[in-house]
Amino acid sequence: NIFLNDILTTSIDYMIGLRTVIPDAKIINFEDDGEGIYKADLVFNALLHNSDLPQVHAGEKYYISAKTFMFYKPIEIREKVENIFVSFGGADPQNYSDRILKLAITEEFKNYNFKVILGRAKQNVEALMEYNQYPNIEVRYDVHNMPEIMTSCDIAFTSRGRTGYELAILGIPSISMAQNHREEKHSFVCNENGFTYIGLNPPDEIVESNLKMYITMSKEARQRFQAMLLSHDLRNGRKRVMNLINSL
């Protein structure tokens, strides 16, 4: 028997309790950075660096992509940037979406199309939906086919979570900001891997200057970013994870 556990931070007491209830089961944890990892049979965490513990498998090799992304090819880098994808996760506690939308309605960016995706936990959805009155802005809520929208865009803004992996699979040059200190520890979305990471809650002038840089960047420069993103084998993580599970 196998018990799959996706609680973010398990304690040793919790894991001992599980062992008591299901003593013969193999326990597999996903994205757990609590002390309970010491009692699990396998731990997978694609968002963090690798660990010295033999049962912990971390990093990009163990990212499991949603199957819908497997049906989409990387984008073709166009001569000029036209469409900008914006998504900051389910809640967006730093209200990054709000900040990008305020930029999008300014004179400088009115000729670029912003496709802003709001998650189910966003607090002020109704207020942000009002931005749809602007011809260059499309705000959508709780989207179910993200790769379809992503692949219609040339560049992206995102947090430092799983969406970064999805954008990398599709080869979309991206600017990233961390939502909290936990996301600051997520290692894949970084400059070395082809992203432009600008930290936790950067000031507006940093956000604006990076947006300007990306929309004026040459096709060749964006192709170099894309090559860095696509150099990572993110499409076979599911196979690697299943092979390890099946080997228990």
C-alpha positions, 0 to 999 in steps of 0.5 A: 500500500502507498499513502500519498501526502501533499501537506506542505510541512509535516511534523515528526509526530504527524508522521509517527501517527500515520505509521501507527494507523497504516504501519505497512504502507509506504509514505510518499510526501510531495513538497514537504519541507517539515521535519516529517521528511525524516520519517517518509519513504520518499519525498519529492519537492520540485521547488527546492534544492536537493537534499542530503537525505537519500529519500528526498528527491528535489529540484527540477528533475522531479517537477510533474507537469499538468498533462495539458501542457504536453499537448503544446509546443514552445512558442515561436519568438516573434520580431516584436512583443505584442502580448504579455501574460500575467499570473501570480498564483491562486491568491496573489497576496502581494497584489502584484496583479493590481500593480501590473494592471496599473502600469498597463493602462498608462500611455507607455504600455497602451499598445501592448496586450495584457492577459491577466489571470486571477486565481480562485483565492484572489480577494478583489476580483470584481474590482480588477475585472473592471480593467476589462473596459480597457482595449489592451487588457483582458482579465480572466478568473479561474482559467482552466486551460492555462497553456492555451493562453500562455502560448498566445503571449510573447513574455510573462510576469509570474511568481516564483512557484509552479507557474514558472515551470509551466512557462519554461516548458513553453519557452516563454521569457519571463519576469518573476517576483517572489510572493513571500519568504517561502518562495524566495527559497524556490530555486528553479526560477532564477536568472541562471535558468533563463528567468529575470528574477527581481526579488520579493516585493520589488519597488514599482520602478524596478517592475516598470524598468524590467517590463520596458526592457522585455518589450523592447528586447530584440528577437535574438535576445529573447531567443537566448532566454528561451533557449535557456528555459528549454534546456531543462528537461521538464517534460519527463519529471512524471516518469522519473517520479513514477519510476522511484515510486514503483521501485519501493 
